[in-house]
Amino acid sequence: MIETSLLMAPPSLLSKPNRSSQEPIRYTQSGIDFQIPPRIGNYTFEEIIGSGSYGIVVRGYDHKRQRKVACKVISRQLLSSSLVLMNLEQELRIIPTLKHENVIEVYEILYERDIIIVVMELCENGDLLSFISKEGLLNITHIKRIFYQIVRGIEYIHSKGVAHRDIKLENILLDGDLNAKIADFGCCRTDQNIGPSIPCGTLLYMSSESLEYDFVDDKKCDIWALGVMLYFFVTNKFPFAPLKNNISEVQNSEGLQEEVKQLIKKGEFTQPYPVSAMILDVINSCLKVAPEERPTASEILNMEWFTSENKIRHSMMKLSSQRKEQSFAGIDRTNSRSIIKMIVRPTAKSTSNIHRKVILNSEYQQYI
């Protein structure tokens, strides 16, 4: 029987709304209308800033602690299947226990009769994909810093026995100082889950084994997704995507989806160029078809890209608001339009075992 204690909280646990004269936030999704009162307890709700499969994200304010918050509002009416209920139950149990500077922090969960509200820290710069779409591609120094933070977050959640299983640009949030935070644990799985895993995640980031219904190590799927993400950072393309097709076309075509799956299973992708040998090493290690050949998150952090003389110092782990504009002045905005259109156009098809060029040490500085 599915445990739904968090989803069906008793009346004594229901937060009592303190309604004001303001209008509630109204929203329609999948033909279902629901609304959010202007105030519940210490929180007032201002505007919708995002949406998902089972609800919306609203900007709010915590009057008790005097801080801005993000509120994930989940409609109970949209929780129709037992699998969705089980996944949400698990997410609501796990996310409050995760405490790391590169994982989104959950402050409180409110249980209303028609909605569930997850109150989280507000990441004012939104998700990483939207940020890149607006600002343009990051230069390699900032790619290194943000990727390092993401891997540290993955290392932490894996150490807690949790696999995320849906690592992608949209699930990486950036706070006001442009520090990366891993979010959305709706697909997560813990070491306590019994039995083989089933597919979960976003196709362009999914590993070869996650396309099947019988595999063991979910954490290795996160490592694969890191490789996909780093590849995108340095190319503005996804490694496993049909030629001359954009993301929306892939999402809406079963034929293209099948083509993507075949590329993933073969591990065939165009080697990025020009990219340093150290970055290629990280990408190719993460995108090994055999999951047992992929590194752990801790092993990635110990790869040469991070342990060379150009190693990131602790002072680079966080970016102060005073340094933010100066540090990101080098962002390459020339490809922002192509990011917005999300055109995926590899120049050629090759296997992951072929390196088109290895950058010599003397050339390395221009790419690091």
C-alpha positions as CSV (number, residue, x, y, z in Angstrom):
1,M,0.0,0.0,0.0
2,I,1.3,3.4,-0.9
3,E,2.2,5.6,2.1
4,T,0.5,8.9,1.8
5,S,0.8,10.4,5.3
6,L,2.4,13.6,4.0
7,L,-0.1,13.9,1.2
8,M,-3.1,13.4,3.4
9,A,-2.1,15.3,6.5
10,P,-4.7,15.3,9.2
11,P,-6.7,18.5,9.9
12,S,-4.6,19.3,12.9
13,L,-1.6,19.7,10.6
14,L,-3.3,21.8,8.0
15,S,-2.0,25.4,8.1
16,K,-4.7,27.9,8.8
17,P,-4.9,30.7,6.1
18,N,-4.9,34.3,7.3
19,R,-6.6,35.8,4.3
20,S,-6.3,39.4,3.4
21,S,-8.3,41.6,1.1
22,Q,-6.0,40.8,-1.8
23,E,-7.2,38.6,-4.6
24,P,-6.1,34.9,-4.6
25,I,-3.8,33.6,-7.3
26,R,-5.9,31.6,-9.8
27,Y,-4.5,29.0,-12.1
28,T,-5.8,26.4,-14.6
29,Q,-3.8,23.3,-15.4
30,S,-5.0,20.2,-17.3
31,G,-8.6,21.5,-17.2
32,I,-8.5,21.9,-13.4
33,D,-8.9,25.3,-11.7
34,F,-7.3,25.9,-8.4
35,Q,-6.4,29.0,-6.4
36,I,-3.9,30.1,-3.8
37,P,-5.0,32.4,-1.1
38,P,-3.1,35.7,-0.8
39,R,-1.7,34.7,2.6
40,I,-1.2,31.5,4.6
41,G,0.3,31.9,8.1
42,N,3.5,33.8,7.8
43,Y,3.6,33.7,4.0
44,T,2.1,36.0,1.4
45,F,2.1,34.9,-2.2
46,E,2.8,37.4,-5.0
47,E,3.1,36.0,-8.5
48,I,3.6,32.9,-10.6
49,I,7.2,32.5,-11.7
50,G,7.2,28.9,-13.1
51,S,5.0,25.8,-13.7
52,G,5.4,22.1,-13.9
53,S,3.4,18.9,-14.4
54,Y,1.5,19.0,-11.1
55,G,1.4,22.7,-10.2
56,I,3.2,26.0,-10.2
57,V,6.0,28.0,-8.5
58,V,5.0,31.2,-6.8
59,R,7.2,34.0,-5.5
60,G,6.4,34.7,-1.8
61,Y,7.5,36.4,1.3
62,D,8.1,35.1,4.8
63,H,7.1,37.9,7.1
64,K,8.3,36.1,10.3
65,R,11.9,35.7,9.0
66,Q,11.7,38.7,6.6
67,R,13.0,36.9,3.5
68,K,11.8,36.2,0.0
69,V,10.8,32.6,-0.8
70,A,9.8,30.4,-3.7
71,C,6.7,28.3,-3.1
72,K,6.1,25.1,-5.1
73,V,2.3,24.7,-5.1
74,I,1.0,21.2,-5.9
75,S,-2.6,20.6,-6.7
76,R,-4.0,17.5,-5.1
77,Q,-6.5,17.1,-8.0
78,L,-3.6,16.6,-10.4
79,L,-2.1,13.7,-8.3
80,S,-4.2,11.1,-10.1
81,S,-1.9,8.0,-10.4
82,S,-0.4,5.8,-7.6
83,L,3.1,6.3,-9.1
84,V,2.8,10.1,-8.9
85,L,1.6,9.9,-5.3
86,M,4.5,7.6,-4.4
87,N,7.1,9.8,-6.1
88,L,5.7,12.9,-4.4
89,E,5.5,11.2,-1.0
90,Q,9.2,10.3,-1.4
91,E,10.2,13.8,-2.5
92,L,8.5,15.4,0.4
93,R,10.2,13.1,2.8
94,I,13.7,13.5,1.3
95,I,14.1,17.1,0.4
96,P,13.8,18.6,3.9
97,T,16.7,16.3,5.1
98,L,19.2,17.6,2.5
99,K,21.4,20.4,3.7
100,H,24.1,21.5,1.4
101,E,25.1,24.9,-0.2
102,N,24.6,23.4,-3.7
103,V,21.2,21.8,-3.0
104,I,18.0,23.9,-2.9
105,E,17.0,24.4,0.8
106,V,13.4,23.6,1.8
107,Y,12.2,25.7,4.7
108,E,8.7,24.3,5.3
109,I,5.9,22.2,3.8
110,L,2.3,23.5,4.2
111,Y,-0.6,21.1,3.8
112,E,-3.9,22.7,2.6
113,R,-7.1,20.9,1.7
114,D,-6.7,21.3,-2.0
115,I,-3.0,22.1,-2.4
116,I,0.4,21.3,-0.9
117,I,3.0,24.1,-0.7
118,V,6.7,23.5,-0.5
119,V,8.4,26.7,0.8
120,M,12.0,26.9,-0.5
121,E,14.8,29.4,-0.8
122,L,14.3,31.8,-3.7
123,C,16.9,31.6,-6.5
124,E,16.5,35.0,-8.1
125,N,18.3,34.1,-11.3
126,G,16.0,31.2,-12.2
127,D,17.1,28.0,-13.8
128,L,20.3,27.5,-15.7
129,L,18.8,27.0,-19.1
130,S,16.7,30.2,-18.8
131,F,19.8,32.1,-17.6
132,I,21.9,30.9,-20.6
133,S,19.0,31.6,-23.0
134,K,18.9,35.2,-21.7
135,E,22.6,36.0,-21.1
136,G,24.3,33.7,-23.6
137,L,26.9,31.0,-23.2
138,L,29.3,31.2,-20.2
139,N,33.0,31.3,-20.7
140,I,35.1,28.3,-19.7
141,T,36.1,29.8,-16.3
142,H,32.5,30.2,-15.2
143,I,31.6,26.8,-16.7
144,K,34.2,25.3,-14.5
145,R,33.0,27.0,-11.4
146,I,29.3,26.2,-11.9
147,F,30.0,22.6,-13.0
148,Y,32.2,22.1,-9.9
149,Q,29.3,23.3,-7.7
150,I,26.8,21.0,-9.4
151,V,29.2,18.0,-9.0
152,R,29.7,18.9,-5.3
153,G,25.9,18.9,-4.9
154,I,25.6,15.5,-6.6
155,E,28.5,14.1,-4.4
156,Y,26.5,15.2,-1.3
157,I,23.2,13.7,-2.3
158,H,24.8,10.5,-3.3
159,S,26.6,10.3,0.0
160,K,23.1,10.5,1.6
161,G,22.0,7.5,-0.4
162,V,19.9,9.5,-2.9
163,A,20.0,9.5,-6.7
164,H,18.4,12.5,-8.3
165,R,17.6,10.8,-11.7
166,D,16.5,14.0,-13.5
167,I,19.7,16.2,-13.6
168,K,19.3,18.8,-16.3
169,L,19.8,22.5,-16.9
170,E,16.2,23.3,-15.9
171,N,16.7,21.6,-12.5
172,I,19.8,23.7,-11.7
173,L,18.8,27.0,-10.1
174,L,21.0,30.1,-9.7
175,D,20.7,32.2,-6.6
176,G,21.3,36.0,-6.4
177,D,25.1,35.4,-6.4
178,L,24.9,33.0,-9.3
179,N,25.7,29.9,-7.2
180,A,24.2,26.6,-8.5
181,K,21.5,24.8,-6.5
182,I,20.2,21.3,-7.5
183,A,16.4,21.3,-7.4
184,D,13.3,19.1,-8.2
185,F,13.7,15.7,-6.6
186,G,10.4,14.3,-8.1
187,C,12.3,11.4,-9.8
188,C,14.7,10.7,-6.9
189,R,15.3,7.2,-5.6
190,T,17.0,6.1,-2.4
191,D,19.2,3.2,-1.4
192,Q,16.2,1.9,0.5
193,N,14.1,1.5,-2.6
194,I,13.7,-2.3,-3.3
195,G,13.7,-3.8,-6.7
196,P,15.0,-2.7,-10.1
197,S,14.7,0.9,-11.3
198,I,12.3,2.0,-14.0
199,P,12.9,4.8,-16.5
200,C,12.7,8.3,-15.2
201,G,14.0,11.6,-16.3
202,T,14.4,13.7,-19.5
203,L,15.3,11.8,-22.7
204,L,18.2,14.0,-23.9
205,Y,19.9,13.5,-20.5
206,M,19.1,9.8,-20.0
207,S,21.7,7.1,-19.9
208,S,21.7,3.9,-21.9
209,E,20.7,1.7,-19.0
210,S,18.0,4.1,-17.8
211,L,16.1,3.5,-21.0
212,E,15.5,-0.1,-19.8
213,Y,13.3,-1.4,-17.1
214,D,16.0,-3.4,-15.2
215,F,19.1,-1.6,-13.9
216,V,20.7,-1.3,-10.5
217,D,22.8,1.8,-9.9
218,D,20.7,5.0,-10.3
219,K,23.6,7.2,-9.2
220,K,25.5,6.4,-12.4
221,C,22.5,7.9,-14.3
222,D,23.3,11.2,-12.6
223,I,26.9,10.9,-13.7
224,W,25.8,10.4,-17.3
225,A,23.6,13.5,-17.1
226,L,26.6,15.5,-15.8
227,G,28.5,14.6,-18.9
228,V,25.5,15.7,-21.1
229,M,25.4,19.0,-19.2
230,L,29.1,19.7,-19.5
231,Y,29.0,18.8,-23.2
232,F,26.2,21.4,-23.6
233,F,28.1,24.0,-21.7
234,V,31.0,23.9,-24.1
235,T,29.1,23.3,-27.4
236,N,25.6,24.7,-27.1
237,K,24.4,21.3,-28.3
238,F,23.3,18.0,-26.8
239,P,25.6,15.0,-27.5
240,F,22.7,12.6,-28.4
241,A,20.3,14.4,-30.7
242,P,19.4,13.9,-34.4
243,L,21.0,16.3,-36.8
244,K,19.2,19.5,-37.6
245,N,16.3,19.0,-35.2
246,N,15.4,21.2,-32.2
247,I,14.3,20.0,-28.8
248,S,10.5,20.6,-29.4
249,E,10.7,18.5,-32.6
250,V,12.3,15.7,-30.6
251,Q,9.8,15.9,-27.8
252,N,6.9,15.7,-30.3
253,S,8.1,13.0,-32.6
254,E,8.2,9.3,-31.6
255,G,10.5,8.6,-34.6
256,L,13.1,11.2,-33.4
257,Q,12.8,10.0,-29.9
258,E,13.7,6.5,-31.1
259,E,16.6,7.9,-33.0
260,V,17.9,9.6,-29.8
261,K,17.5,6.4,-27.9
262,Q,19.6,4.5,-30.4
263,L,22.4,7.1,-30.3
264,I,22.4,6.9,-26.5
265,K,22.6,3.2,-26.5
266,K,25.5,3.2,-28.9
267,G,27.2,6.1,-27.0
268,E,27.8,7.9,-30.3
269,F,28.4,11.6,-30.3
270,T,30.5,14.3,-31.9
271,Q,33.6,15.2,-30.0
272,P,33.5,18.9,-29.0
273,Y,36.2,21.0,-30.6
274,P,38.1,23.0,-29.6
275,V,38.1,21.8,-26.0
276,S,41.0,21.0,-23.7
277,A,42.0,17.4,-23.2
278,M,41.1,17.7,-19.5
279,I,37.5,18.7,-20.2
280,L,37.2,16.0,-22.8
281,D,38.4,13.5,-20.2
282,V,35.5,14.5,-17.9
283,I,32.9,14.3,-20.7
284,N,34.1,11.0,-22.1
285,S,34.4,9.4,-18.6
286,C,30.8,10.4,-17.7
287,L,29.4,9.3,-21.0
288,K,30.7,5.7,-20.9
289,V,27.9,3.4,-22.1
290,A,28.8,0.8,-19.3
291,P,27.7,2.4,-16.0
292,E,30.4,0.6,-14.0
293,E,33.0,2.4,-16.1
294,R,31.8,5.9,-15.2
295,P,33.4,7.8,-12.3
296,T,31.7,8.7,-9.0
297,A,31.1,12.3,-8.3
298,S,34.0,12.3,-5.9
299,E,36.2,10.9,-8.6
300,I,35.2,13.6,-11.0
301,L,36.2,16.2,-8.4
302,N,39.6,14.5,-8.3
303,M,40.1,14.6,-12.1
304,E,42.9,16.6,-13.6
305,W,40.6,19.5,-14.7
306,F,40.0,20.3,-11.0
307,T,43.3,19.2,-9.5
308,S,45.7,20.8,-12.0
309,E,47.6,24.1,-11.2
310,N,44.4,25.8,-12.3
311,K,42.5,24.2,-9.5
312,I,39.5,26.1,-8.3
313,R,40.1,27.7,-4.9
314,H,37.5,27.8,-2.2
315,S,37.1,31.5,-2.8
316,M,35.6,30.7,-6.3
317,M,33.0,28.3,-4.8
318,K,30.8,31.3,-4.0
319,L,30.5,34.6,-5.8
320,S,29.7,37.7,-3.8
321,S,27.1,40.0,-5.1
322,Q,29.8,42.7,-5.4
323,R,31.9,40.6,-7.7
324,K,29.1,39.1,-9.7
325,E,28.9,41.6,-12.5
326,Q,32.7,41.8,-12.9
327,S,33.1,38.0,-12.9
328,F,30.4,37.4,-15.4
329,A,31.4,40.3,-17.7
330,G,33.1,37.6,-19.9
331,I,29.9,35.8,-20.7
332,D,29.7,35.1,-24.4
333,R,26.3,36.3,-25.6
334,T,26.9,35.8,-29.3
335,N,25.0,32.5,-29.3
336,S,22.1,33.5,-27.1
337,R,19.6,33.5,-30.0
338,S,20.6,29.9,-30.9
339,I,20.1,28.9,-27.3
340,I,16.6,30.4,-27.2
341,K,15.7,28.5,-30.3
342,M,17.5,25.5,-28.9
343,I,18.7,24.3,-32.3
344,V,20.7,21.1,-32.0
345,R,23.1,20.8,-34.9
346,P,26.2,18.6,-34.5
347,T,28.5,19.0,-37.4
348,A,29.2,15.3,-37.8
349,K,28.5,12.0,-36.3
350,S,31.3,10.0,-34.6
351,T,31.9,7.6,-31.7
352,S,32.9,8.7,-28.3
353,N,36.2,6.9,-28.7
354,I,37.4,9.3,-31.4
355,H,39.2,12.5,-30.4
356,R,39.2,15.1,-33.2
357,K,42.0,17.1,-31.6
358,V,43.9,16.9,-28.3
359,I,44.9,20.4,-27.0
360,L,48.6,20.7,-26.1
361,N,49.6,22.1,-22.7
362,S,50.9,25.2,-24.5
363,E,47.5,25.8,-26.0
364,Y,45.5,25.0,-22.9
365,Q,45.2,28.4,-21.3
366,Q,42.9,29.8,-24.1
367,Y,40.4,27.0,-23.4
368,I,40.5,26.7,-19.6
